Amino acid sequence: MPLNSLDKTDYSILNYLQNNGRASNVQLADHLNLSETPSWRRHKRLEVDGIIKNYQANLDRRKLGFDILAFVQVMFSVHTDDTPEKFEQIIKDVPEILSCHNITGEADYMLVIVSENLETYEKLLRLTLRRLPGVTSIKSNLSMREVKNTASLPLLDSKM
């Protein structure tokens, strides 16, 4: 679905669901001042078109024992073979790695990693990351305090 085909109601649905992912169709319809059937159809269209990718609960990592949040820059020495693709495939299967981005600048990749403590983080670095194909350098920055953490997109009123 082209971005310009989204209307005010579509943006209202997206904004509402970003903050109320467990909302029922009845609640969504009430919020939109629509009957349930048109509300459901619009919601379903946004899912089918891939604008709404999935739903998940936002968990408190610290309450679940993940006290370390690390931002990790990974550098490669060789970029000409299939090493980056091998690296990316392996990264996808490491559950502690929450996100991986191929970036510009000094590093090739930026990872966001959670770990229970410094000991388990060091073990992940030593036994997993340093052994990945192509990796020549790793720089870690540990979060001291989380100021903001959201997955909600800034769907501005100007689009509505």
N, C-alpha and C positions, 0 to 999 in steps of 0.2 A: 504494500500500500504506500503510495507516495505521501511524503510528509505533508504536502499542501492539501491532501484530501482529508486530513484530520480537522474536525470542527471543534467548536467550544465544548460540546457534550463529550466528545472523545477525550479531550484534555481533562475535563472534569472527572471522567471515569479513571483515567490514568493517575491523576493526582490523588483521588480518593483511595484507590487500591494500593498506591505506594505506602500509604500510612495505615491502611485498614485491610491488609491482605486476606484476612479471614472473614471479611464482610460477606453476608449472604446476598443473593440477588435481590431479596426484598429490601434489605438495608441500602443497597446501591440504588435501586429504583427510587426509593424514598428520598435519598440524597439528591438524585437527579431530577426529581419531580416528574418521573416517567412511570408508566405502568411497567409491570414486570417483564412482559414479552419483549418490548423494544429495548429495554435495558439489557436483558440477557443477550439479544441478538448483537448489539453493539459490543458488549463485553466479549462475546465469543469471536466476533470478527477481529478484534484486536489481538486475541490469542492466535487465531488461525493465520493472520498476517505476520505473526512473529514479533509484534511490537511488545506484547506481554510474553516474555520468554518462559517464566516459571514462577513458582511461589515458594518461599522458604521462611522459616522462622529465624529471626535474628537472635542469636544466642550470646550470652555474656561469657566471653572466653575465660575470664579470670575465675568466675564461679565454677567453671568446668576444669580448672587446673592448668590453664595455659597462661602462665604469667609472663612469658617472653613474647614480644611482638618485634620482629626484625625486618628491616628493609635491607635487602641484599643485592648488591651490584655484582654481576658476573661478567667477566671479560674473557674473550676468546683470542687465540693467536691466529687461527686459520679460519677463513670464512668461505673458502672456495669449494669445498666438497659438501657432502651431505651431513656434516657434523651438526650444524644448527638444527636440522630436522630430527636427528637422533636425540639431541639434547631435549628438544621440545616434547618429544614422545615420552621420554623417561620422566620429565618434570610433571606431566599430566597424571602420573600414577603415584606421586608422593603426596600423601594426604596432608602433611604439615604445610605444604606450599599452597597458600590460599589464592595467590594470583601470580602470574608470570607475564611480563610485558617485554617485547623486543623494543628497545628504546634507542634514541639518538644520544649523542654525547660520548663521554669517556667509556661508558660501559656498553655492553651489548644487550644485557637483559637486566630487568629489575624484578626481584621476587619479593613477595610479602609472605613471611613465614611465622607460624606460631609454634611455640614449644613450651613444655612444662616448666623448665628451668634452664639455667646456663649449662648444666651438665648434659642434658638431653639435646640442647641446641648444638653444643660442641660436637657431640656424637653424630648428629645429622650432617654437620659440615664435614667432619672427617671421613665418615663412612659412606656418605651419599654424594654431596655436592662436589667435593674435591675429586671424586672419581668419575664424574660425568665427562663424556667425550668433549674435547675441545677447550675445557675450562683451564685457564691459565692464572686467573686471579679472581679473588672474592673479597669484597669489602662489605662489612656489615655495619649497620646503624641500628641500635636498639632503641625502642621507644621508651622514654622515661615516663611519659604521661600522655594519655590519649585525650586530646582536646575536642575532637570531632570525629565521628565515624558514622557514615551513612551510605546507603546504596541508592537513596532517592535522587532522581534526576531533577534539576531545577527547571521544571516546566513553568515558564514565566507566564504571568497574566497577559503579556503582550501577544501571546500566541492564542489566547482565548478570546 
